[in-house]
Amino acid sequence: MRVTIDPALVEEDFLRSSGPGGQNVNKLETAVQLRYNAAAANLPERILRRLATLAGRRMTKDGVVVLTAQRHRLRERNREDAMERLQALLDEAAAPPPPIRRATKPTRGSQQRRMDSKTKRGATKRLRGAPPPE
């Protein structure tokens, strides 16, 4: 299931990127802080709970997902990067949970093969030892 992002629930703020970058880093606001109001998005309860788990500290108590993108030098690329990451997060939250693993017992044949290999290995190691005293 693919969740569509309502542009009305997305808020963008621009801030200065951290790290090296010469003159530009101190003058231009190229980093994007994206705020997505997931609580107001009318998402099913299951998806909203899974989104909260996946987002972790990136989701506020009010249900707003906050993502910061500053990988690129251009504001537009950072905006696209943040939107792609938000879409990936929503897609992962909407994906069905993996099936529960049920423990099974080893088959009798696999148990027998294991015992045979252990016996053979032990015999090989015994042959490597010192010869018995005469």
C-alpha positions in Angstrom: 0.0 0.0 0.0 1.4 3.4 -1.0 0.5 6.4 1.2 0.2 9.7 -0.6 1.6 12.8 1.0 -0.9 15.7 1.2 1.1 18.9 0.5 -1.1 20.9 2.9 0.2 18.8 5.8 3.9 19.5 4.9 5.7 22.5 6.2 9.2 23.4 5.1 11.8 25.6 6.9 15.2 26.5 5.5 18.2 26.7 7.7 22.0 26.9 7.3 23.7 23.6 6.8 26.4 22.4 9.2 29.9 21.3 8.3 32.4 22.6 5.8 31.5 24.5 2.7 33.5 27.8 2.6 31.7 31.1 2.1 28.4 29.5 1.0 27.8 27.7 4.3 27.8 30.9 6.2 25.6 32.9 3.8 23.0 30.6 2.3 20.2 28.6 3.9 20.3 25.3 1.9 19.3 22.8 4.5 15.6 21.8 4.7 13.7 20.9 7.8 10.5 19.1 6.7 7.5 18.8 9.1 4.8 16.4 8.2 1.7 16.3 10.4 1.0 12.6 10.5 -1.7 12.9 13.2 -3.9 15.0 10.9 -3.3 12.8 7.8 -6.2 10.4 8.5 -3.9 7.4 8.4 -5.1 4.1 9.7 -4.2 3.4 13.3 -1.9 0.5 12.4 0.1 2.6 10.0 0.3 5.5 12.5 1.6 3.2 15.2 4.2 1.7 12.9 5.2 5.1 11.7 5.8 6.3 15.3 7.9 3.2 15.9 10.0 3.7 12.7 10.4 7.4 13.1 11.4 7.2 16.8 12.8 10.5 18.0 12.0 12.1 14.7 8.3 12.1 15.6 7.0 14.6 18.2 4.4 13.9 20.8 1.8 15.8 18.7 2.4 13.3 15.8 4.6 15.6 13.6 7.4 13.9 11.8 10.5 16.1 11.5 13.1 15.4 8.9 16.3 17.4 8.2 18.0 17.2 4.8 21.4 18.8 4.2 23.3 16.3 2.1 23.3 18.5 -1.0 24.6 22.0 -1.8 21.3 23.1 -3.5 18.1 23.9 -1.6 16.0 22.2 -4.2 18.0 18.9 -4.0 17.7 18.9 -0.2 13.9 19.5 -0.5 13.6 16.5 -2.9 15.8 14.4 -0.7 13.6 15.1 2.4 10.4 14.3 0.5 11.9 11.0 -0.8 12.9 10.1 2.7 9.5 10.9 4.0 7.8 8.9 1.3 10.2 5.9 2.0 9.3 6.2 5.7 5.6 6.2 5.0 5.9 3.3 2.5 7.8 1.2 5.1 5.1 2.0 7.7 2.4 1.0 5.4 4.0 -2.3 4.4 2.5 -5.4 6.0 4.4 -6.8 8.9 6.6 -9.8 8.2 5.1 -13.2 9.0 5.8 -14.6 12.4 8.5 -17.3 12.4 7.4 -20.6 13.8 10.1 -22.8 15.4 10.4 -26.3 13.9 12.3 -29.3 15.0 15.2 -30.7 13.0 14.3 -33.8 11.0 15.5 -37.2 12.1 17.7 -37.5 8.9 19.4 -34.1 9.6 20.1 -35.2 13.2 21.6 -38.4 12.0 23.8 -36.7 9.5 25.0 -34.3 12.2 25.9 -37.2 14.5 27.7 -39.0 11.7 29.8 -36.0 10.8 30.7 -35.5 14.5 31.7 -39.1 14.8 33.8 -38.9 11.7 35.5 -35.6 12.8 36.3 -37.1 16.2 37.9 -40.2 14.6 40.0 -37.9 12.4 41.2 -36.0 15.5 41.9 -39.2 17.3 44.2 -40.4 14.5 46.2 -37.1 14.8 47.2 -37.8 18.4 50.2 -39.6 19.7 50.3 -43.4 19.1 49.2 -45.5 22.1 52.0 -46.8 24.4 53.2 -50.3 23.6 
